[in-house]
Amino acid sequence: MNYYSQELTNQRWGIYEEHKLLATIGCYKTCQRIVTLLKASNPHKFGITQDLRPLKETKKSRSSKTSRRKAVA
């Protein structure tokens, strides 16, 4: 996987995989360290971006919604 960083217009740094923006970081040194670690990682051992779902689709968030409804009722 091809990871790299690039300065953004809002004075932050973006971390990219191929051409997909993964994260923004305010500190250049931290951004460079993360990119270095991502490049060194084994994608078969530690899938960085594979199989990720937004939080709203996880079981935990669904159960917390129902518990809020019970508490209100």
Chimera marker file (.cmm) of the C-alpha trace (Angstrom):
<marker_set name="trace">
<marker id="1" x="0.000" y="0.000" z="0.000" r="1" g="1" b="0" radius="0.5"/>
<marker id="2" x="1.219" y="3.454" z="-0.840" r="1" g="1" b="0" radius="0.5"/>
<marker id="3" x="1.028" y="5.827" z="2.153" r="1" g="1" b="0" radius="0.5"/>
<marker id="4" x="2.122" y="9.454" z="2.018" r="1" g="1" b="0" radius="0.5"/>
<marker id="5" x="1.448" y="12.827" z="3.599" r="1" g="1" b="0" radius="0.5"/>
<marker id="6" x="0.654" y="16.178" z="2.062" r="1" g="1" b="0" radius="0.5"/>
<marker id="7" x="0.119" y="19.640" z="3.479" r="1" g="1" b="0" radius="0.5"/>
<marker id="8" x="-3.519" y="20.753" z="3.337" r="1" g="1" b="0" radius="0.5"/>
<marker id="9" x="-4.915" y="24.251" z="2.824" r="1" g="1" b="0" radius="0.5"/>
<marker id="10" x="-6.059" y="24.554" z="6.463" r="1" g="1" b="0" radius="0.5"/>
<marker id="11" x="-2.475" y="24.325" z="7.832" r="1" g="1" b="0" radius="0.5"/>
<marker id="12" x="-2.881" y="20.644" z="8.685" r="1" g="1" b="0" radius="0.5"/>
<marker id="13" x="-1.293" y="17.543" z="7.211" r="1" g="1" b="0" radius="0.5"/>
<marker id="14" x="-3.239" y="14.807" z="5.459" r="1" g="1" b="0" radius="0.5"/>
<marker id="15" x="-2.339" y="11.126" z="5.557" r="1" g="1" b="0" radius="0.5"/>
<marker id="16" x="-3.244" y="9.335" z="2.349" r="1" g="1" b="0" radius="0.5"/>
<marker id="17" x="-3.463" y="5.747" z="1.174" r="1" g="1" b="0" radius="0.5"/>
<marker id="18" x="-3.117" y="5.852" z="-2.604" r="1" g="1" b="0" radius="0.5"/>
<marker id="19" x="-5.347" y="8.926" z="-3.255" r="1" g="1" b="0" radius="0.5"/>
<marker id="20" x="-7.740" y="8.406" z="-0.341" r="1" g="1" b="0" radius="0.5"/>
<marker id="21" x="-7.494" y="10.805" z="2.618" r="1" g="1" b="0" radius="0.5"/>
<marker id="22" x="-7.379" y="8.725" z="5.818" r="1" g="1" b="0" radius="0.5"/>
<marker id="23" x="-6.748" y="11.369" z="8.473" r="1" g="1" b="0" radius="0.5"/>
<marker id="24" x="-5.650" y="14.923" z="9.150" r="1" g="1" b="0" radius="0.5"/>
<marker id="25" x="-3.016" y="15.809" z="11.723" r="1" g="1" b="0" radius="0.5"/>
<marker id="26" x="-2.016" y="19.218" z="13.055" r="1" g="1" b="0" radius="0.5"/>
<marker id="27" x="1.617" y="18.344" z="13.789" r="1" g="1" b="0" radius="0.5"/>
<marker id="28" x="4.039" y="17.659" z="10.927" r="1" g="1" b="0" radius="0.5"/>
<marker id="29" x="6.344" y="15.422" z="13.008" r="1" g="1" b="0" radius="0.5"/>
<marker id="30" x="3.439" y="13.304" z="14.247" r="1" g="1" b="0" radius="0.5"/>
<marker id="31" x="2.125" y="12.971" z="10.709" r="1" g="1" b="0" radius="0.5"/>
<marker id="32" x="5.515" y="11.813" z="9.429" r="1" g="1" b="0" radius="0.5"/>
<marker id="33" x="5.821" y="9.282" z="12.259" r="1" g="1" b="0" radius="0.5"/>
<marker id="34" x="2.384" y="7.811" z="11.502" r="1" g="1" b="0" radius="0.5"/>
<marker id="35" x="3.177" y="7.539" z="7.779" r="1" g="1" b="0" radius="0.5"/>
<marker id="36" x="6.479" y="5.814" z="8.607" r="1" g="1" b="0" radius="0.5"/>
<marker id="37" x="4.677" y="3.309" z="10.841" r="1" g="1" b="0" radius="0.5"/>
<marker id="38" x="2.001" y="2.676" z="8.215" r="1" g="1" b="0" radius="0.5"/>
<marker id="39" x="4.635" y="2.027" z="5.550" r="1" g="1" b="0" radius="0.5"/>
<marker id="40" x="6.428" y="-0.404" z="7.870" r="1" g="1" b="0" radius="0.5"/>
<marker id="41" x="3.265" y="-2.288" z="8.861" r="1" g="1" b="0" radius="0.5"/>
<marker id="42" x="2.362" y="-5.647" z="7.383" r="1" g="1" b="0" radius="0.5"/>
<marker id="43" x="-1.068" y="-5.203" z="5.749" r="1" g="1" b="0" radius="0.5"/>
<marker id="44" x="-1.829" y="-8.922" z="6.148" r="1" g="1" b="0" radius="0.5"/>
<marker id="45" x="-1.073" y="-8.831" z="9.865" r="1" g="1" b="0" radius="0.5"/>
<marker id="46" x="-2.699" y="-5.504" z="10.665" r="1" g="1" b="0" radius="0.5"/>
<marker id="47" x="-5.366" y="-4.273" z="8.239" r="1" g="1" b="0" radius="0.5"/>
<marker id="48" x="-5.324" y="-0.505" z="8.618" r="1" g="1" b="0" radius="0.5"/>
<marker id="49" x="-8.308" y="0.522" z="6.516" r="1" g="1" b="0" radius="0.5"/>
<marker id="50" x="-9.895" y="-2.756" z="5.507" r="1" g="1" b="0" radius="0.5"/>
<marker id="51" x="-13.224" y="-3.789" z="7.012" r="1" g="1" b="0" radius="0.5"/>
<marker id="52" x="-13.812" y="-0.468" z="8.757" r="1" g="1" b="0" radius="0.5"/>
<marker id="53" x="-17.380" y="0.726" z="9.162" r="1" g="1" b="0" radius="0.5"/>
<marker id="54" x="-18.701" y="4.059" z="10.414" r="1" g="1" b="0" radius="0.5"/>
<marker id="55" x="-19.478" y="4.049" z="14.124" r="1" g="1" b="0" radius="0.5"/>
<marker id="56" x="-23.210" y="4.418" z="13.499" r="1" g="1" b="0" radius="0.5"/>
<marker id="57" x="-23.233" y="0.969" z="11.884" r="1" g="1" b="0" radius="0.5"/>
<marker id="58" x="-21.594" y="-0.959" z="14.711" r="1" g="1" b="0" radius="0.5"/>
<marker id="59" x="-23.473" y="-3.145" z="17.186" r="1" g="1" b="0" radius="0.5"/>
<marker id="60" x="-22.356" y="-1.017" z="20.124" r="1" g="1" b="0" radius="0.5"/>
<marker id="61" x="-23.950" y="2.135" z="18.760" r="1" g="1" b="0" radius="0.5"/>
<marker id="62" x="-27.180" y="0.290" z="17.891" r="1" g="1" b="0" radius="0.5"/>
<marker id="63" x="-27.480" y="-1.077" z="21.421" r="1" g="1" b="0" radius="0.5"/>
<marker id="64" x="-26.766" y="2.331" z="22.952" r="1" g="1" b="0" radius="0.5"/>
<marker id="65" x="-29.633" y="3.843" z="20.934" r="1" g="1" b="0" radius="0.5"/>
<marker id="66" x="-32.090" y="1.301" z="22.296" r="1" g="1" b="0" radius="0.5"/>
<marker id="67" x="-30.868" y="1.798" z="25.848" r="1" g="1" b="0" radius="0.5"/>
<marker id="68" x="-31.429" y="5.552" z="25.499" r="1" g="1" b="0" radius="0.5"/>
<marker id="69" x="-34.986" y="4.943" z="24.335" r="1" g="1" b="0" radius="0.5"/>
<marker id="70" x="-35.695" y="2.739" z="27.356" r="1" g="1" b="0" radius="0.5"/>
<marker id="71" x="-34.244" y="5.344" z="29.699" r="1" g="1" b="0" radius="0.5"/>
<marker id="72" x="-36.440" y="8.080" z="28.205" r="1" g="1" b="0" radius="0.5"/>
<marker id="73" x="-39.633" y="6.012" z="28.263" r="1" g="1" b="0" radius="0.5"/>
<link id1="1" id2="2" r="1" g="1" b="0" radius="0.2"/>
<link id1="2" id2="3" r="1" g="1" b="0" radius="0.2"/>
<link id1="3" id2="4" r="1" g="1" b="0" radius="0.2"/>
<link id1="4" id2="5" r="1" g="1" b="0" radius="0.2"/>
<link id1="5" id2="6" r="1" g="1" b="0" radius="0.2"/>
<link id1="6" id2="7" r="1" g="1" b="0" radius="0.2"/>
<link id1="7" id2="8" r="1" g="1" b="0" radius="0.2"/>
<link id1="8" id2="9" r="1" g="1" b="0" radius="0.2"/>
<link id1="9" id2="10" r="1" g="1" b="0" radius="0.2"/>
<link id1="10" id2="11" r="1" g="1" b="0" radius="0.2"/>
<link id1="11" id2="12" r="1" g="1" b="0" radius="0.2"/>
<link id1="12" id2="13" r="1" g="1" b="0" radius="0.2"/>
<link id1="13" id2="14" r="1" g="1" b="0" radius="0.2"/>
<link id1="14" id2="15" r="1" g="1" b="0" radius="0.2"/>
<link id1="15" id2="16" r="1" g="1" b="0" radius="0.2"/>
<link id1="16" id2="17" r="1" g="1" b="0" radius="0.2"/>
<link id1="17" id2="18" r="1" g="1" b="0" radius="0.2"/>
<link id1="18" id2="19" r="1" g="1" b="0" radius="0.2"/>
<link id1="19" id2="20" r="1" g="1" b="0" radius="0.2"/>
<link id1="20" id2="21" r="1" g="1" b="0" radius="0.2"/>
<link id1="21" id2="22" r="1" g="1" b="0" radius="0.2"/>
<link id1="22" id2="23" r="1" g="1" b="0" radius="0.2"/>
<link id1="23" id2="24" r="1" g="1" b="0" radius="0.2"/>
<link id1="24" id2="25" r="1" g="1" b="0" radius="0.2"/>
<link id1="25" id2="26" r="1" g="1" b="0" radius="0.2"/>
<link id1="26" id2="27" r="1" g="1" b="0" radius="0.2"/>
<link id1="27" id2="28" r="1" g="1" b="0" radius="0.2"/>
<link id1="28" id2="29" r="1" g="1" b="0" radius="0.2"/>
<link id1="29" id2="30" r="1" g="1" b="0" radius="0.2"/>
<link id1="30" id2="31" r="1" g="1" b="0" radius="0.2"/>
<link id1="31" id2="32" r="1" g="1" b="0" radius="0.2"/>
<link id1="32" id2="33" r="1" g="1" b="0" radius="0.2"/>
<link id1="33" id2="34" r="1" g="1" b="0" radius="0.2"/>
<link id1="34" id2="35" r="1" g="1" b="0" radius="0.2"/>
<link id1="35" id2="36" r="1" g="1" b="0" radius="0.2"/>
<link id1="36" id2="37" r="1" g="1" b="0" radius="0.2"/>
<link id1="37" id2="38" r="1" g="1" b="0" radius="0.2"/>
<link id1="38" id2="39" r="1" g="1" b="0" radius="0.2"/>
<link id1="39" id2="40" r="1" g="1" b="0" radius="0.2"/>
<link id1="40" id2="41" r="1" g="1" b="0" radius="0.2"/>
<link id1="41" id2="42" r="1" g="1" b="0" radius="0.2"/>
<link id1="42" id2="43" r="1" g="1" b="0" radius="0.2"/>
<link id1="43" id2="44" r="1" g="1" b="0" radius="0.2"/>
<link id1="44" id2="45" r="1" g="1" b="0" radius="0.2"/>
<link id1="45" id2="46" r="1" g="1" b="0" radius="0.2"/>
<link id1="46" id2="47" r="1" g="1" b="0" radius="0.2"/>
<link id1="47" id2="48" r="1" g="1" b="0" radius="0.2"/>
<link id1="48" id2="49" r="1" g="1" b="0" radius="0.2"/>
<link id1="49" id2="50" r="1" g="1" b="0" radius="0.2"/>
<link id1="50" id2="51" r="1" g="1" b="0" radius="0.2"/>
<link id1="51" id2="52" r="1" g="1" b="0" radius="0.2"/>
<link id1="52" id2="53" r="1" g="1" b="0" radius="0.2"/>
<link id1="53" id2="54" r="1" g="1" b="0" radius="0.2"/>
<link id1="54" id2="55" r="1" g="1" b="0" radius="0.2"/>
<link id1="55" id2="56" r="1" g="1" b="0" radius="0.2"/>
<link id1="56" id2="57" r="1" g="1" b="0" radius="0.2"/>
<link id1="57" id2="58" r="1" g="1" b="0" radius="0.2"/>
<link id1="58" id2="59" r="1" g="1" b="0" radius="0.2"/>
<link id1="59" id2="60" r="1" g="1" b="0" radius="0.2"/>
<link id1="60" id2="61" r="1" g="1" b="0" radius="0.2"/>
<link id1="61" id2="62" r="1" g="1" b="0" radius="0.2"/>
<link id1="62" id2="63" r="1" g="1" b="0" radius="0.2"/>
<link id1="63" id2="64" r="1" g="1" b="0" radius="0.2"/>
<link id1="64" id2="65" r="1" g="1" b="0" radius="0.2"/>
<link id1="65" id2="66" r="1" g="1" b="0" radius="0.2"/>
<link id1="66" id2="67" r="1" g="1" b="0" radius="0.2"/>
<link id1="67" id2="68" r="1" g="1" b="0" radius="0.2"/>
<link id1="68" id2="69" r="1" g="1" b="0" radius="0.2"/>
<link id1="69" id2="70" r="1" g="1" b="0" radius="0.2"/>
<link id1="70" id2="71" r="1" g="1" b="0" radius="0.2"/>
<link id1="71" id2="72" r="1" g="1" b="0" radius="0.2"/>
<link id1="72" id2="73" r="1" g="1" b="0" radius="0.2"/>
</marker_set>
